[in-house]
Amino acid sequence: IVWYPVSAYFQQHGDTVHVINPRISADLGRFYKRHARSDRLAARTLARVPFVAPEILYPLSLCGGDYLTLQRGCREIDRLITRASAIKNRLRDTDLLGWPGLKQRVFSKNTHPALRWFRDYFYDPRQVVKAGETGVRQAWRADGGAADHEEWIKPLVLLARELLQLYGDSITYIDYTALAAEVAREQHRLADLEADGHIIRLKVTRPLYRQLHPSRNLETIKGVGQDGAAVYVGFIGDPSRFASNRRFRGWSGMIPRSAQSGTLDSKGLRITRAGPNLIKKFAFLDADCGRSHDPQLAAIYYDQMVNKGKHHSQAVCACATHLLDRVRVILTEDRPYELRDVDGTPVTYNEALAIIAERYIVPKDVRRRNSKRARRERAERRAERNEKKKRSRSRSVRG
């Protein structure tokens, strides 16, 4: 944030401002003086960067206040979503304590329309048993509940009776009055967060996104919605500042680290920490959705899982880099995206789904084989075998 007003001042006066990754300047500063850190050293380090590594410099592009507002709005929505997710997790854990079996027997989906209503009005099983099926149904309908969504009432009453047998009709083990009040407060906070997010989308991010990208061609990429498209438009800004897809990928951070030495070339390393976090987040989420609709992404995912032995997250990251290439091209040329087969043949949406179903469905045994747990177990077995070999060689040498 500190560099923004300074950069704006110099750009207003016709100067070109270059940006450098702060980690690189910090590494160079440690090279010059390992045990010292000061503003004077930082100034000298930045002055030497154009001579030491000019290839890592790129001109700063300040696209304007609208883009900055869109970025900040996207970040605010992400913070609200993170806080809302934490509350949903706490509510789920509270249900496991106060209503064990609720998800399996009553509300199989967290999006069930009656779940939040139940938490607000009938979280105490004594109230449920006292009201019975008739009382709960009448209260549900009186509050505007749909008559065709009442299949949950009977199993709820049965579960409430079992809970009273388990915990007893007292507060010896659980004070349901206090627990219900806690759950109501959490749901109130959750509703406030969701309402704030809705307002920000309605008044900030979506109007700005549609103003800055009126064609909305980004949404023609399978897997990309309005929230993801707003993130791409806000953070990428002017796509022409990236001379190639390779440079764009490096900026985004959706590329793996590299480690080469002599004949050693390490594979499967983590992605770099470069680039905005929201770009990486939505590239991953959109690629995971898009691989089910785009044959080219599906082929990449299938190859990573089946032929290269990657687990799900690694395969999706590989798809995400290709999805970002599409984002850059669509923003640069401002044209709709076309679904194509792996050989470049244009296909319809239904044809794309048929191609994926025929060629690129990853078998379940491959998913089990490539899971993180299975890979960790294989690594542990290899380490154990290597340790045994070392002990065996050590005994033979001593003998």
N, C-alpha and C positions, 0 to 999 in steps of 0.2 A: 504494500500500500504506500510506503514511503516514497517509492520511485515514481508514482503516478503523477503527482503535481510537477515534479522536476521535469519529467519527460514531456508533459503537456506544454510547459514553458518553452523548452528548446524546440519542439515541433512547431509551435506558433511563430518562432523566429526563423523557420526555414532550415533548421539543422536536422540531420539524420541521427536518430537514437538507436543504438544497438543494445541488444539484451544478451546477457550471459547467465547460464544456470548458476545459482548461488553455490551449489555444491562444488562446481568446477573451480570457481574463484577461491572457495575455502581450501580446496585441495592444493591449489597453486600457492596460496598464502602459507600453508603448512610446509610446503617445499622450501620456501624462502626462509621462514623462521618458524620452526616447529613448535616452539614453546612460547610464542608471543602472538597476541592478537590485538589490533588497534585499528582505528580509522585511517591512520597514516599508512599502515601496511596494506589495508584494503584498497586505498586509492592507488598505491604503487602497483599492486597486483592487477587491478583493472586496467591500468595504463599499459601494462606489458602484455595483456592477453592478445591484442591484435597482432603482435609480433610472434608470440609463442604458438598460438593456435587460432589463426584467423578463420578456420573452417567452422568453428563452433559459434561464431557470431552470426546473428541474423537481425535485420532491421525490425524495430518495434513498430507495430501497427496499432495505433489508437483509433478504433473505428468510430468512436463517438459515444455520447451519453446514452443513446438508446441501447446500444450493445452492452454497456456497463450495467444499466438498469436491468436488462434481461438476465445477465449473468448473476447479479445479486438476487433477483427474484427466483431463479432456478436453485441457487444455493439455499435460500430461505425455505423453499418447498422441500428440499432434501432434508434439511434439519427437522422440519415438522414431521416428515415421514419417518425419520429415525426415532423421534420421540414417541410417535404413535405406535410404531412397531414394538418398542419397549413396553408400552402399556398393554398391548395385545398379548405379549408374552407373559406379563405378570397376571393378567386375567386368566390365561390358559392354565398357568400353574396354580392359581387359586381354585379353579374348577377341579383340578386334580385332587386338591385337599378337601374341599367342601362337598363336591359332587363327583366322586370317582365313578367312572363309567358313563358320564354325561355325553361325551363325544361319541362313544361307541353305540350307545343305546337310544339317545334322544336327538342330539344335534350332530349329525355326521359332518356337516360343513360349518366352518366358522362364519360363513356369510348367510346363514339361515336367518330369515327375516324376524323370527321370534326370539332369537338368542339374547339380544340386548334387552328386549322387553322383559324376558324372564329374569335376567339379572337385576333389573331395576325394581321389579314388583313381587317376585316370588322366589327369591334366592334362599329364603328360610324354608327347609322342608316341612316344618310344622305348619306353615301357612298353606303349603300345597296340599298336605294331607287333610287339613281342616276344610279347605275349599272344595276338594275333590275335583273330579273331571268336570262336573257341571259348573262349579264356581270359577275354575280357571278359564273354561271356554267362554263364559259370560263376560269375565273381566277382559279377556283378549278381544272379543267382538266389540265391547263397549269402548275400548281404546282404539278402535279402527282397524283391528286385525282382520285379515282376509279369512273367510270361512273355509276356503280350499287349502289353507295352510295350518290345519289343526291335527295333523297326524302325530305330532310330538306330544300332545297333551296326555294321552293314556300312558305311554312309557315313562313320562316324567312323574306322574303320580305313583306308579309302581316303584320307580327308583327312590322317590322320597320316602315311601314306607320302609324300604330296605335300609335307607340311611338312618332312620330313627331306630331301627333294630340294631344297627351297627354302633352308632354313637350314643343312643339313648335319648329320651325325651327331656334332656336337661343340657346344661352348658358345661358338663364335666370335662368333656374332651374338646368341643368346639363351641364357641359363643357365636351362634349364627346371626344374632342381631348385630354384633360388631362386624362380623364378616360381610354381611349384606350391605352395611353402611360403607365399608371400605370399597367394596366392588362398585357401589353406586357413585362414589367419588371418582374412582378411576375411569368409569365410563363417561362421567361428566367432562373430565379432562380430555378424554379421547375425542368426544364430540366437538369440544372447542378447537382442538388441533385440526381436526378434519374440516371444520368450518373455516378456519383461518387459511388452510391450504386451498380450499375452494375459492375463497375470495381473491387470493393472490393469483391463482390461475385465471380467474374471470377478469380481473382488473389490471394485471401486470404482465404476466408471461405470455399468455395467448394473444392478447391484442398486439403486443410488441413483436411477437414471432410472426404474426400474419402481416404486420406492417413491413418488417424487414425481409420477409420471404413470402411475398403475396401469392406466388404460384403454388406454394405448399407441395412442391415436387418431392421433397424429402419423404413425405408420407407415402409415396408410391413404392418406396423400398419396403419389402416385406419385413415386418418386425418393428418398424419405426413408427411410433405414435407421436402425438402432439408434444408430450413432455420431452421425449428424446430429441425430436426435431428442434425444439426450442433451445435445448442444451447445445446442440451442434451449431445452430446459427449464432447463438450468443457468444460462444467461446472461440469458434473458428474465425468469425468475422469475415475478413476478406480472404477467400481461399487462394487467390492468385499469389499470395506471399509465399506459398509453398511451391517450389519449383518442380517437385516430383512427389509421387506417392511415397517413395522411400523417406524423403525428408518429412513428409506429413506423418508417417508412421512413427518416426523418431520423436516428433513433437508430442504425439498423443501418448506415448509410453506403452502402447500395446505391442511391444516387441520383446522377445526374451533377451536376457543378458547373454553375453558370449564369454567363453573361457577357452582360449586356444593356447597351446604351448607345445611346440615340436610336433609330434605325431598325435597329441591329445587334443580332442575337440569335444568338449562337454556338451551334452544335449539335455533338454528338459529343464533348463534353468528358469527361474522366476522372471516375470516381466519387469522392466525397469520402472523406476518410480517417477519418471518424467511425465509431464503433461498434467492437465487438470483432472482431478479425481472423478468429476462427474462425466467427463468424456469417456474414461475407462469404464465407469459403472454402466452407463447406458449402452456403450458399444457391446459389452458383455451380455446385458439383458436382451438387447435387440437382436444380437446374433443368435442367442439361444432360442428366441422365438422364430427368427427368420429361417433357421435351418429346417424348420418343419414345412416351409412354404416355397423356398427357393432351391431348385435342384443343384445349383453350383455350390451354395453353402452346405447343402446336405452332403454333397460328394466330398467336400473338404472334411466335414465332421466324420463321415464314414471312414475315410482314409486314415485320419488321425487315430480313431478308435480301433479299427480292425487291423490295419496294416502296420501301424507304427506303435501300437500298444499304449497310447496315451489315455489318461483318465478323462472324465467328462469335462472338468474345468479347463484342462489343457487344450482339449479339442475345441471347446467353445472360444477360447482365446485366439486360436488359429483362425476361426471363422470371423472373429471380431475385427482382426486386421483387414480382412478382405471387405467386410462391411464398411469400414471407415474409408477404404478406397472408393467405394461407391458413393459415400457421402460427399467426399471431396469433388468427385466428377460431377455429381448432380448439382452441387452448389456452384461449380465453375461454369458449367454449360447451361444450367437452369432448364433442364428438360426432364420429362418423366422417366422413371426407371422401367426397363423392359425385362421381363422374365425370360431367361434363356436356358437351354439345356447345356450340358458341359461342353458340347461341340460348338456352341454359339448359335444354335438354331432357336429362333423365337418360339415360345410356347405360351399357351393360355394358362390361366390359373389352375383349372381342372386337370390339364395335361401335366402341369408341374407336380401336382399332388400325386397323380398316377405314377409318374417317373420315380418320385421319392419312395412311394410304397413298394414299387417293384424292385428297385436297385439299392436303396440307401437306408434301409431299416437295420439298425445295429442289433444283432442277436443278444438275448439276455445273458447268455453264458459269457459273451465278450465283455459286457458291462460288469459282471461279477469278477471276471478275471482282471479287469483294468481298474477296479475300484481302489481307492486310497488304502483301505484296510488290507486288501489282497496284496497290493504292491509293498506295503510295509511289512507284511508277514514274509513275503519272499525275500525282502532285503535282510530281515532278521535271520532267516534261515541261511542265506549266503554268508552273513557275518559269522554265524555259528560254525559253518563248515570251514571257513577260512581260519577261524581261531583254532579249530581242531587240527588243521593241517600245520599251523605254526607250532603247536605243542608237539605234534608228531615229529616234525623236523628237528625241533629242539632236543627231544629225547634221543633221536638217532645220532645227532652230533655229539651229545654227551657220551653216548654208548661207544 
